[in-house]
Amino acid sequence: MNQAAVREDRTDRISYYANILNPIFNTSIFNTTDSLFEIVCTLVRASGIQDAGWDPWGESREAMDDLFNLAMLELPPEKFPRAERTNLRLALLSYCHVTEMDFPYVLVANLLNLRTGKKYKMNPFDHLTRPQKKKGGLFPKLMPPSPGRKILFIKELAKEAKLPLVGQAFEEIYDNDVRNAVYHSDYTLTDKEFRIRSGTRLSRTKKHFTPVVPLDELSDIISNAFAFYSALFALYDRCLKSFGDFIDAFLPYDFHYKGVLQLLFDTDNSLIGFRVYWPNGTIGEYKRTKQGCSGINFQFDPDGSVNFFVGLYPAKHGNFSLLVEEGAKPHYVNVPGANVAPHWPGDLKPYKLNLN
């Protein structure tokens, strides 16, 4: 197949997976401030504070693009006498890389959780973590769940969210036997086959166990995986840019404390975080940029969901808020970089301020 045909086939596969994944990025169902806050936490991947250069997502994405583009290069025959095998080896390494990335599993699991009314969790697979056998020391080493176990859990979530095709798509692109054979250097290649030296796998085309994977079947597995992740990442990027209506907007967020929510954006109008203003002058904030992750006055509850430090409570609060002294007026601080402060709206609707 020539390169033009390969690219056309890849486009068709990406469209196929985009149609399956698109419903989980439908933000119109999050029509309350609380649910909007949860989807924002999911999309900006709210987690701990990090300096620049500690987010593996950017590196993984660039590595995937590099490996795909390398596989499409026309290699000089004098240096690569078996160019097709070289490209296949690169494809196998990239396949293992993309299927190990933690970000896609966490993103999809949280998006499915939100559709069933649950909250964002920093690590939705925490309950799958297992302690290894103790070999000395005070604390046992924890073993994170494998991609296979994550996929089984995602299938359960997808079924609960009435989107079973999402779980089936993950299962379709992941082959644990191929992954293990590559990672453990336990395979050989011929002109027609990928051979697993230890163990067998259930052939998806011949429906029986065999240590042999025909190259056309192997190619489908790898191509589907790249198409799936390409679709997922494209939808994710589009979703981050779909909140433009909330630029310079403020939303009534907490009806007990009277917090006001502001979404944060970068210069490309892509969602990067959130800020909550409390009526006692406290701010809670989290944002993720290329320069790292920063935040103030927020915390993670035991279940991994996001909560806030709201500052000091008054000796006796009034009717407006648990954070405002009886007889005192609410005090919201100015928006950083502007000479205007948000307020609690009387009609409980989002409003905009001129921050220029």
ABEGO torsion letter per residue (X at the ends): XBAAAAAAAAAAAAAAAAAAAAAAABAAABABAAAAAAAAAAAAGBBBBBBBGABAAAAAAAAAAAAAAAAABBBBAAABABAAAAAAAAAAAAAAAAAABAAAAAAAAAAAAAAAGBBBBABAAAAABBBBBBAEEABBBBBBBBAAAAAAAAAAAAAAAGBAAAAAAAAAABBAAAAAAAAAGABBBBAABBBBABEBBBBAAAGBBBABBBAAAAAAAAAAAAAAAAAAAAAAAAAAAAAAAABGBBBBABAAAGBBBBBBBBAAGBBAEBBBBBAAGBBBBBBBBAAEBBBBGBBBBAAGBBBBBAEBBBABBBAABAABBBGBBBBBBBBBGBABBBBBBAAGBBBBBBAX
